[in-house]
Amino acid sequence: MSGFYAMQRANGDWFALDEAGDFRVPLFHSAGEAMQARAFKHELLLFHPVLLDNVRLKTLAGENGSATHFWLVDHASVNLKRGQRVESEQLLRLVQDADRSGD
């Protein structure tokens, strides 16, 4: 597994969709898929794909506490609403596994 990508600005801000006070962070299977979504969603133009590792994920999850949800965007979808919710604990395990396999 290669890992997951989230979108981050140069100042460190993460891209998230605000849904009535809950924040949904879109995740992508590859940097290429993230860039494809970026080309079709003008809100993403200031963001670039960043590979999630243990440290980044903990920082990202802690920024908004329990109000942060992760959303794995369907492969090659430019519509950020197409995908599935990923629980924080599940995502943390997947990222840790990817980190270990990359060593």
C-alpha positions as CSV (number, residue, x, y, z in Angstrom):
1,M,0.0,0.0,0.0
2,S,1.3,3.4,-1.0
3,G,-0.6,5.4,1.6
4,F,-3.1,8.3,1.5
5,Y,-2.9,11.9,0.4
6,A,-4.6,14.9,1.9
7,M,-4.5,18.5,0.6
8,Q,-2.4,21.1,2.5
9,R,-1.5,24.7,1.8
10,A,2.0,26.1,2.1
11,N,1.1,27.7,5.4
12,G,0.2,24.3,6.9
13,D,-3.6,24.6,6.7
14,W,-5.4,21.4,5.6
15,F,-8.3,21.3,3.2
16,A,-11.6,20.3,4.7
17,L,-15.2,20.6,3.7
18,D,-17.4,22.3,6.4
19,E,-20.6,20.4,6.9
20,A,-22.6,22.1,9.6
21,G,-19.7,22.5,11.9
22,D,-18.2,19.1,11.1
23,F,-15.1,19.0,9.0
24,R,-14.7,16.3,6.3
25,V,-11.1,15.9,5.1
26,P,-11.0,14.3,1.6
27,L,-8.3,11.7,1.2
28,F,-6.9,10.4,-2.1
29,H,-5.3,7.1,-3.1
30,S,-2.5,8.9,-4.9
31,A,-1.0,12.4,-5.5
32,G,-2.2,12.1,-9.1
33,E,-5.8,11.6,-8.1
34,A,-5.5,14.6,-5.7
35,M,-4.1,16.7,-8.5
36,Q,-7.0,15.6,-10.8
37,A,-9.6,16.7,-8.2
38,R,-7.7,19.9,-7.8
39,A,-8.0,20.7,-11.4
40,F,-11.8,20.6,-11.2
41,K,-12.4,22.2,-7.8
42,H,-11.2,25.8,-7.6
43,E,-11.1,25.7,-3.8
44,L,-8.2,23.3,-4.0
45,L,-6.0,25.5,-6.2
46,L,-3.9,26.8,-3.3
47,F,-3.4,23.3,-1.9
48,H,-1.0,20.5,-2.8
49,P,-1.1,16.7,-2.1
50,V,0.8,15.6,1.0
51,L,1.4,12.0,1.9
52,L,-0.1,11.2,5.3
53,D,2.3,9.7,7.8
54,N,1.8,9.1,11.5
55,V,2.8,12.6,12.6
56,R,0.7,14.4,10.0
57,L,-2.3,12.3,10.6
58,K,-2.2,12.9,14.4
59,T,-1.8,16.7,13.8
60,L,-4.6,16.7,11.3
61,A,-7.0,14.7,13.5
62,G,-6.2,16.9,16.5
63,E,-6.9,20.2,14.9
64,N,-10.6,20.0,15.1
65,G,-11.0,17.1,17.5
66,S,-14.0,14.8,17.2
67,A,-15.5,17.2,14.6
68,T,-13.0,15.9,12.0
69,H,-14.1,13.1,9.7
70,F,-12.0,11.5,6.9
71,W,-13.5,10.8,3.5
72,L,-11.7,8.5,1.1
73,V,-12.6,9.8,-2.4
74,D,-13.4,7.2,-5.0
75,H,-10.5,6.4,-7.3
76,A,-10.1,9.0,-10.0
77,S,-13.3,10.9,-9.0
78,V,-13.3,14.6,-9.4
79,N,-16.4,14.8,-7.2
80,L,-15.4,15.0,-3.6
81,K,-18.8,13.7,-2.5
82,R,-18.2,10.3,-4.1
83,G,-16.4,8.0,-1.6
84,Q,-16.6,6.5,1.8
85,R,-16.1,7.6,5.3
86,V,-13.0,6.3,7.1
87,E,-12.9,6.3,10.9
88,S,-9.9,7.9,12.5
89,E,-8.7,4.8,14.2
90,Q,-9.0,2.7,11.0
91,L,-7.0,5.4,9.1
92,L,-4.4,5.6,11.8
93,R,-3.8,1.8,11.5
94,L,-3.7,2.0,7.7
95,V,-1.1,4.8,7.8
96,Q,1.0,3.0,10.4
97,D,1.0,-0.1,8.2
98,A,2.0,2.0,5.2
99,D,4.8,3.6,7.3
100,R,6.1,0.2,8.4
101,S,6.1,-1.2,4.8
102,G,8.0,1.9,3.6
103,D,10.9,1.3,6.0
